[in-house]
Amino acid sequence: MLKYSIKRIILAFVTTFIILTLTFFLIKSLGPAKIASSKPAEVYSFYETQVEYGYCVSFDSIHPELGSFLAKYDVPGTSKVIYYYEKPIVEQYGEWIKNIVTKFDWGRSTHIDPGASAIYIIAERLPVSLKINIISVVLSVPLGIGLGILAGLKKNTWVDHTISTSVMVFISIPSFVVITFLLWGLAYHGNLPTEWPTPDKSDGVKALGYIIPVLSLSFGSICGYTRFVRAELCEVMSSEYLLLARTKGLTKRQAIMRHALRNAFVPILPSILAEFIGIFSGSMILEKIYSIGGIGDLYIRALSAGNTADRDLNVLMVDMAIFTIVGLLAGVILDLSYGFIDPRIRMGEKNS
């Protein structure tokens, strides 16, 4: 198991490196990262930092042969002018990797917060996105699994039909449509906040602010868990080994608890982690609608800010890296958890 764990972690690192490399070149191909600020001091400070980190070069004269011209700065009180040019993408990539390893610097914001560290901007907004998504999973998992087990054990009864019909209805409604109805019913015609509470609001109002986005993300997940658990449990309940367990003297309750549920949960666990990744990615639109200052909203802002030259490519790149790392980390946890759920997987690894 230890050998397998090390192999999976190494593979995750290699995969992360490849994805981030492709992301870097694709993002950089959109155009040079030009700061949105018009203040000379901010422009000078930003591009001097870019020179320091190796992303561009500066000259006191025009060099049209260098290609990507970024900006110029008139030094106050003198006739000196500084011209900034972007380095070739391959050279920038080498500097980018070096800065991440040596300084943990992923680049500087050009539009969201000009000159600020992109990783700092992400770190400020990541906690709120994680809280909403984790609360949604914590709410969805027990409710979805519980309803799925109930429907599976009451197969072909009115309970099963009611749950299955409700699941079919709610699973077809996207989360951004759900939040629209919730805003209409619970906010505009209720007492819940109509948008994400600002930091100056009371703790009670901040707590109420979680209700609408959490419910919006949870509805689809609950339905997904319910349908999947019901299908797995119904398949296990009709299997031959469960019938054999009953013939050996186990009661129906014992057979379900000792065999049916445990075997049904082997394929259910991947759906839980996959659902978390899906919720995490799908919260972008909800964060925009409900004015939540998380990394989902930040992703949309960085991607759609003005024209191509005004997009915050450095923040966008770090945001994409976060989603990639979260997905790969969840995949590693998923693979390692298989051995703890089903001992046969551990034994199979040893035999191989």
C-alpha positions in Angstrom: 0.0 0.0 0.0 2.9 2.4 0.8 4.5 1.7 -2.6 1.3 2.3 -4.4 0.7 5.5 -2.4 4.1 6.8 -3.4 3.6 6.0 -7.0 0.2 7.8 -7.1 1.6 10.9 -5.4 4.6 11.0 -7.9 2.2 10.6 -10.8 0.0 13.4 -9.4 3.0 15.7 -9.3 4.0 14.8 -12.9 0.4 15.4 -14.1 0.2 18.7 -12.3 3.5 19.8 -13.9 2.3 18.9 -17.4 -1.1 20.6 -16.9 0.4 23.8 -15.5 3.0 23.9 -18.3 0.3 23.6 -20.9 -1.8 26.2 -19.0 1.1 28.6 -19.0 1.7 28.5 -22.7 -2.0 28.7 -23.6 -2.5 31.7 -21.3 0.6 33.5 -22.6 -0.6 32.9 -26.1 -3.5 35.2 -25.5 -1.2 38.2 -25.4 1.2 40.1 -23.2 0.3 40.9 -19.6 -0.2 44.7 -19.5 -1.1 46.5 -16.4 -4.5 48.2 -16.4 -3.4 51.1 -14.2 -2.8 54.5 -15.8 -0.8 55.9 -12.8 2.9 56.3 -13.8 4.2 55.2 -10.4 2.1 52.0 -10.5 3.2 51.2 -14.0 6.8 51.8 -13.2 6.6 49.6 -10.1 4.8 46.8 -11.9 7.2 46.6 -14.8 10.3 46.9 -12.6 9.0 43.9 -10.7 8.5 42.1 -14.0 12.1 42.9 -14.9 13.3 41.7 -11.5 11.5 38.4 -11.9 12.7 37.9 -15.4 9.5 38.3 -17.4 10.5 41.4 -19.4 13.5 43.6 -20.1 14.0 47.4 -20.0 15.9 49.7 -22.3 16.4 53.5 -22.6 15.7 53.4 -26.3 13.2 51.8 -28.6 14.0 48.3 -29.8 11.3 47.3 -32.4 13.1 44.1 -33.2 12.2 42.7 -29.8 8.6 42.4 -30.6 6.2 42.6 -27.7 6.3 46.2 -26.5 4.6 46.6 -23.1 4.9 50.2 -21.9 7.2 53.2 -21.5 7.9 55.3 -18.5 9.0 58.9 -18.5 11.4 59.4 -15.6 10.2 62.5 -13.7 12.5 65.6 -13.8 14.6 64.1 -16.6 14.4 63.5 -20.3 15.0 59.8 -19.8 12.5 57.3 -21.0 12.4 53.6 -20.0 10.9 51.1 -22.5 9.7 47.7 -21.4 9.6 44.6 -23.6 8.3 41.2 -22.9 10.7 38.3 -23.1 10.0 35.3 -25.3 7.5 32.9 -23.8 10.0 30.0 -23.4 12.3 32.3 -21.4 9.3 33.5 -19.3 8.4 29.9 -18.6 11.8 29.1 -17.2 11.7 32.2 -15.0 8.1 31.4 -13.9 9.2 27.9 -12.7 12.2 29.3 -11.0 10.2 32.0 -9.2 7.6 29.4 -8.0 10.3 27.1 -6.6 12.5 29.8 -5.0 10.0 32.5 -4.1 6.6 30.8 -4.4 5.7 33.7 -6.6 3.2 32.9 -9.4 3.1 36.3 -11.1 1.6 39.7 -10.5 -2.0 40.9 -11.1 -2.5 43.3 -14.0 -6.2 44.1 -13.6 -7.9 42.7 -10.5 -5.4 44.4 -8.1 -2.6 45.8 -10.2 0.9 44.9 -8.9 -0.4 42.6 -6.2 0.8 39.0 -6.0 -1.6 36.7 -7.8 -1.2 33.9 -5.3 -2.1 36.4 -2.5 -5.2 37.4 -4.3 -6.2 33.8 -4.7 -5.4 33.0 -1.0 -7.7 35.8 0.1 -10.7 34.5 -1.8 -10.1 30.7 -1.6 -11.4 30.2 2.0 -14.9 31.4 1.2 -15.2 29.1 -1.8 -13.9 26.1 0.1 -16.3 26.8 3.0 -19.4 27.0 0.8 -18.4 23.8 -1.1 -17.4 21.8 1.9 -20.7 22.7 3.7 -22.6 21.7 0.6 -20.8 18.3 0.5 -21.3 17.8 4.3 -25.0 18.5 3.8 -25.4 16.5 0.6 -23.6 13.3 1.4 -25.7 12.1 4.4 -29.0 13.3 2.9 -28.3 11.8 -0.5 -27.0 8.5 0.8 -29.8 8.3 3.4 -32.5 8.8 0.7 -30.8 6.4 -1.6 -30.7 3.7 1.0 -34.3 4.3 1.9 -35.4 4.1 -1.7 -33.2 1.0 -2.3 -34.6 -0.8 0.8 -38.2 0.2 -0.2 -37.8 -0.7 -3.8 -41.0 -0.6 -5.9 -43.0 0.9 -3.0 -44.7 4.4 -2.9 -41.6 5.6 -0.9 -39.3 4.5 -3.7 -41.5 6.0 -6.4 -41.8 9.3 -4.5 -38.1 9.7 -4.0 -37.2 8.6 -7.5 -39.7 11.0 -9.1 -38.5 13.9 -7.0 -34.9 13.1 -7.9 -35.7 13.1 -11.6 -37.3 16.5 -11.3 -34.6 18.2 -9.2 -31.6 16.7 -10.9 -32.7 18.2 -14.2 -32.6 21.8 -12.8 -29.2 23.5 -13.0 -27.9 25.1 -9.9 -28.0 28.6 -11.3 -31.7 28.2 -12.0 -32.2 26.8 -8.4 -30.5 29.9 -6.9 -32.8 32.2 -8.9 -35.9 30.5 -7.4 -34.3 30.6 -3.9 -33.4 34.3 -4.3 -37.0 35.0 -5.3 -38.6 32.9 -2.5 -36.2 33.2 0.4 -34.5 36.6 -0.2 -36.8 39.0 -2.1 -39.9 37.5 -0.5 -38.2 36.3 2.7 -35.7 37.3 5.3 -32.4 36.0 3.8 -29.8 38.3 2.3 -30.2 39.1 -1.4 -26.5 39.0 -1.9 -23.3 37.8 -0.1 -23.0 39.8 3.2 -20.1 42.3 3.3 -17.4 42.0 6.0 -19.1 44.8 8.1 -22.3 42.7 8.6 -23.0 40.9 11.9 -22.1 37.2 12.4 -25.8 36.3 12.2 -26.3 37.9 8.8 -23.0 36.3 7.6 -24.3 32.9 8.7 -27.7 33.5 6.9 -25.7 34.3 3.7 -24.5 30.7 3.4 -28.1 29.3 3.2 -29.0 30.2 -0.4 -25.7 29.3 -2.1 -25.3 26.1 -0.1 -28.8 24.9 -0.9 -28.3 25.8 -4.6 -25.2 23.6 -4.7 -26.7 20.8 -2.6 -29.9 20.1 -4.5 -28.2 18.5 -7.5 -25.7 16.7 -5.4 -28.4 15.2 -3.1 -30.3 13.9 -6.1 -27.1 12.5 -7.7 -26.1 10.6 -4.5 -29.7 9.4 -4.0 -30.0 7.9 -7.6 -26.5 6.4 -7.5 -26.8 4.8 -4.0 -30.3 3.4 -4.9 -29.0 1.8 -8.1 -25.9 0.3 -6.4 -27.9 -1.0 -3.4 -30.6 -2.5 -5.6 -27.9 -4.3 -7.6 -26.2 -5.6 -4.5 -29.4 -6.7 -2.9 -30.2 -9.0 -5.8 -26.7 -10.5 -5.9 -26.0 -14.2 -5.2 -23.6 -13.7 -2.3 -26.2 -11.7 -0.4 -28.6 -14.6 -0.9 -26.0 -17.0 0.4 -25.5 -14.8 3.4 -29.2 -15.1 4.2 -29.2 -18.9 3.7 -26.4 -19.1 6.3 -28.6 -17.6 8.9 -28.0 -13.9 8.8 -31.1 -11.7 9.2 -32.0 -9.2 6.5 -30.7 -6.4 8.6 -27.4 -8.2 9.3 -26.9 -9.1 5.6 -27.5 -5.5 4.6 -25.3 -3.9 7.2 -22.4 -6.4 6.9 -22.4 -7.1 3.2 -24.8 -5.0 1.1 -23.9 -1.5 2.3 -20.1 -2.1 2.5 -19.9 -3.5 -1.0 -22.2 -0.9 -2.4 -20.0 1.9 -1.0 -16.9 0.8 -3.0 -18.3 2.6 -6.2 -20.1 5.2 -4.2 -17.0 6.8 -2.7 -15.6 7.9 -6.1 -18.9 9.7 -6.8 -18.6 11.6 -3.5 -15.2 13.0 -4.4 -16.1 13.5 -8.0 -19.2 15.4 -6.9 -17.0 17.6 -4.7 -14.9 18.5 -7.7 -18.1 19.1 -9.7 -19.5 21.4 -7.1 -16.2 23.2 -6.7 -16.1 23.9 -10.5 -19.8 24.6 -10.8 -19.9 27.2 -8.1 -18.4 29.8 -10.5 -21.7 31.0 -11.8 -23.3 30.9 -8.4 -20.6 33.1 -6.9 -21.2 35.6 -9.7 -24.9 35.6 -9.3 -24.8 35.9 -5.5 -21.8 38.3 -5.5 -19.6 36.0 -3.5 -16.0 37.1 -3.6 -14.6 33.6 -4.1 -12.2 32.2 -6.6 -15.0 31.2 -9.0 -16.1 34.8 -9.3 -12.4 35.8 -9.5 -12.0 33.4 -12.4 -14.8 35.0 -14.4 -13.5 38.5 -13.6 -10.0 37.7 -14.7 -11.2 36.0 -17.9 -13.8 38.6 -19.0 -12.2 41.9 -17.9 -12.3 44.2 -20.8 -10.6 43.1 -24.0 -7.8 40.6 -24.4 -5.1 43.0 -23.3 -7.0 43.9 -20.1 -7.6 40.3 -18.9 -5.8 39.4 -15.8 -3.9 36.5 -17.2 -1.6 35.9 -14.2 -4.5 35.6 -11.8 -6.4 33.5 -14.3 -3.4 31.1 -14.5 -3.2 30.7 -10.7 -6.9 30.2 -10.5 -6.8 27.4 -13.1 -3.9 25.9 -11.2 -5.9 25.8 -8.0 -8.8 24.0 -9.7 -6.3 21.5 -11.3 -4.5 20.8 -8.0 -7.8 20.3 -6.1 -9.0 17.9 -8.8 -5.7 15.9 -8.7 -5.6 15.9 -4.9 -9.1 14.5 -4.7 -8.1 11.8 -7.3 -5.1 10.8 -5.1 -7.3 10.6 -2.0 -9.8 8.6 -3.9 -7.3 6.0 -5.1 -5.8 5.6 -1.7 -9.1 5.3 0.0 -10.1 2.3 -2.0 -7.7 0.1 0.0 -9.3 1.1 3.3 -12.8 0.5 2.1 -12.2 -2.9 0.4 -9.4 -5.1 1.8 -9.4 -7.1 -1.5 -7.8 -4.1 -3.3 -4.9 -4.1 -0.8 -4.4 -7.9 -1.2 -4.6 -7.5 -5.0 -1.8 -4.9 -4.9 0.4 -7.2 -2.8 -0.2 -10.2 -5.1 0.8 -8.2 -8.1 
